[in-house]
Amino acid sequence: MNPLPAALLPDTAEVDGTGRLRIGGCDVIELAATHGTPLFVYDEAHLRNRCRETVAAFGDGVAYATKAFLCAAMARLAAEEGMHLDVATGGELHVALAAGVPPQRLVLHGNNKSLAELGAALDAGVGRIVVDSFDEMDRIDRLVAAGRPAPEVLIRVTPGVEAHTHEYLQTGVADSKFGFGLAAGAAEAAVRRAADSGTMHLMGLHAHIGSQVFTVDSFRFAIEVLAPFVVRHGLPELSIGGGLGVAYVTGESAPTIIEWADVVRTACRDAGIAARVTAEPGRAIVAAAAVTLYTVGTIKELPTRTYVAVDGGMSDNPRPVLYGSGYEAFLPRAVEAARPRRVRIVGKHCESGDVIVANAAVPDDIAVGDVLATPVTGAYGHSMGSNYNMVLRPAVVFVADGNARLVVRRETLGDLTARDIG
Ligand SMILES: Cc1ncc(COP(=O)(O)O)c(C=O)c1O
């Protein structure tokens, strides 16, 4: 009866003889005992497998979008696997550089890059800047006039195609804070300005059409819309951005990175695009690599429903609150158990909306003290987390070959007051 689909677990997940979950050769309940909960557990082999698939499918220059999940260990892992890294702020740039990622491998994004962020990127010698506005070009001009080296840039184009999950919408006009609109002529003007500029080396174009996209046809369609522009300018590079979806819950399925790359490359070839085609997936690399472990603290049986409260919540996974996103839940002590009972899994924050799984299937014998896990929580959980209510941010462990290494320590009470100076 409704056991957890194994496909939602990381690559090395296995069930031991007693029904308990092991990831990377480590017993996850022991990980919870050692490191406390909430805890993000990442399967290092899964992360490396997805990076390798991405590099094999797209070739050199393909980037990991660090906004999905970033810490020094993740930055190093992606770089070790041959990926470039997309950083979208000075903060992400700093973490990637501090992790030792060669600056040439960094691609700087952002719709409102400050003079300081651009200056830091030029000083570091990042590989690409994805230019997003004319104001940004003004700032690059100023920095280069003041002696910084001229960067290699891509121009971010908004094709007027928005993709969401299974649908895409051709809006025709770009109503977006990102990039230069194709239809209104802004993209043309931006390319001309960059090409004629002595302060930027124009290498190509960039377009990102959305997130959690399940239908690869959306990418094909966006490429068809972009193609005349791309072909006319004949620039050497085209990045198709990120956005490949992943399955979060029972019954969902998503294209693999290899299938996605195949569609993208074929669509580009069919459209006569000769540029080197690359991409920057985030979620598809990290989402299914991790489970989050919580401890069940309170169970309230109400006439309406049962609330199961755990020791984390919207501070470690804001996606359900922000987007109404669905997740599964299971007990790592009985991974394959039937889950006949329906409950609402909530966090410990002072918000009624602090929901982790609105209608979770769980085993009948779920009890206070159980370690509860939510799979596919490796993307946009840790990175979008907060310490709302001064709840301490969780630790992160990477597991591989029977070893668990702590890569981000749990926040401490001392951290909570470390920035207070008055
Ligand atoms: C420009 C750009 N590239 C890449 C990504 C990564 O997207 P995803 O994690 O959905 O692959 C995003 C996400 O918002 C983005 O805005």
The ligand as an ORCA input file, in Angstrom:
! r2SCAN-3c Opt
* xyz 0 1
  C      19.676     31.917    -15.221
  C      19.435     30.646    -14.519
  N      20.198     29.588    -14.825
  C      20.034     28.395    -14.204
  C      19.059     28.236    -13.239
  C      18.923     26.896    -12.587
  O      17.663     26.394    -12.754
  P      17.318     24.901    -12.292
  O      17.814     24.724    -10.904
  O      15.837     24.853    -12.373
  O      18.010     23.973    -13.243
  C      18.233     29.304    -12.887
  C      17.191     29.155    -11.857
  O      16.438     29.984    -11.507
  C      18.433     30.553    -13.543
  O      17.679     31.619    -13.245
*
